Amino acid sequence: MASRSEVIVAQDEPLNDWDLAALEEEEESTAEELQALLEREKDDFISLEEYAKRRGISL
């Protein structure tokens, strides 16, 4: 799923180089980097059922 960003300009001033540099997107993660992240963080994930139980929500 693609994400969208919205930029709101507060004043009618032209953008300068610094402003444009701040808008540049960083490199996207590779599949290998995402897999490594999932492996590192997998112990922190909980099921939807466990989440609901902890929050007192009935599904």
N, C-alpha and C positions, 0 to 999 in steps of 0.2 A: 504494500500500500504506500503510495506516495504521500508525502506530507507537504503542506503548504505553509508558507510564512507570509505574514502581512506586515508591511512597514507603514507606520503612521507618522507623517511629518507634522510636527507641531507648529512650525513656522514656515513662511514662504521664502526661506532662504535657499539658495542653490546648494546642492551637495558638493562637497569638496573631496579631494583624494582620500583623506582620512576617513570620511564617511563611507565612501565606496569600498575601501579596504575592509572596513568592519562588516560589510555585507557579504563579503566573499565566503563561500561555503568551504568547509574543511573537506578533506578527502573522505570518501565513504569507506566504511569498514569492509574488509574482505570477508568472504565466507569463513576462512580459516580463523580470522580474528574474532568473529562472532561465535564460532564453535568453541574457541579457547575461553571466551567470556562465559559462555553457558557452562562449561566444565568447571570453571572456578566458582561460579555462583550457584550451581545446582542444589547445593545443600540448603540454601536460603529460600528456595521456592517451596510453596505449600499449595495444596490442592484447593480448589474452590470450596469443596466441602469443609475442609479444615478452616479456611478463612471465615466461612459463614458460621461455623461452630464457635470460633473465637470471638466473633462479633455479636453472637446471639441472634443470628439471622436464620430463619427456617427457609429451606429451599423447596 
